[in-house]
Amino acid sequence: MKRRLLLPCSLAILTTAGCSTAPYQHSPADTANPSNNPAKEHPQAVKPSKPSPSPTELIKESLYQQHQEWKGIPYRLGGMSKRGIDCSALVYLIYRDHMGIELPRTTQYQALAGESIKRAQLRPGDLVFFKTGRRGRHVGIYLEDDKFLHASVSKGVTISHLTDHYWKSRYWRARRLDLEPTNGS
């Protein structure tokens, strides 16, 4: 009795094993009728690629990331660290570390860098300057929609609006540095 069951079971195992290891054989009918080809039954959907962000969008995104990194760090005259930072040091570090541009360290000399532009021409990354007293100067980095990133004496690193009463009455000038790579780079 054991021998009678052994032979049919062995044949069933061999038949099943043979089916699972045999490679798929393409027949001429497969190429004639692509719907028979299992590889073509589920073609992967081709997703349209997103357009690359413009250099201006990349600058703006980088500046907002810098805001998140520095947000709330207190103002400290002469400071250049997360323990305290002044306005020109914030601009200096962001330009050096994230835009690859070495600027002067002080507001006085940053106000001479790049080219002068009108307020109506502002775009992300431009420097905005304010006269905060008889000899006092302040600098920030323009973001968009009249917003700029800076180290405020009262709020620390923050985003303010050029249209705020305080800043509107103290706006002095704007400067643009070459932030976009040239074709030769």
Stockholm file with secondary structure:
# STOCKHOLM 1.0

chainA/1-185         MKRRLLLPCSLAILTTAGCSTAPYQHSPADTANPSNNPAKEHPQAVKPSKPSPSPTELIKESLYQQHQEWKGIPYRLGGMSKRGIDCSALVYLIYRDHMGIELPRTTQYQALAGESIKRAQLRPGDLVFFKTGRRGRHVGIYLEDDKFLHASVSKGVTISHLTDHYWKSRYWRARRLDLEPTNGS
#=GR chainA/1-185 SS CHHHHHHHHHHHHHHHHHHHHSCCCCCHHHHHCGGGCGGGSSCCCCCCCCCCCCHHHHHHHHHHHHHHHHTTCCBCTTCEETTEECHHHHHHHHHHHHHCCCCCSSHHHHTTSSEEECGGGCCTTCEEEEECSSSCEEEEEEEETTEEEEEETTTEEEEEETTSHHHHHHEEEEEECCCSCCTTC
#=GC SS_cons         CHHHHHHHHHHHHHHHHHHHHSCCCCCHHHHHCGGGCGGGSSCCCCCCCCCCCCHHHHHHHHHHHHHHHHTTCCBCTTCEETTEECHHHHHHHHHHHHHCCCCCSSHHHHTTSSEEECGGGCCTTCEEEEECSSSCEEEEEEEETTEEEEEETTTEEEEEETTSHHHHHHEEEEEECCCSCCTTC
//
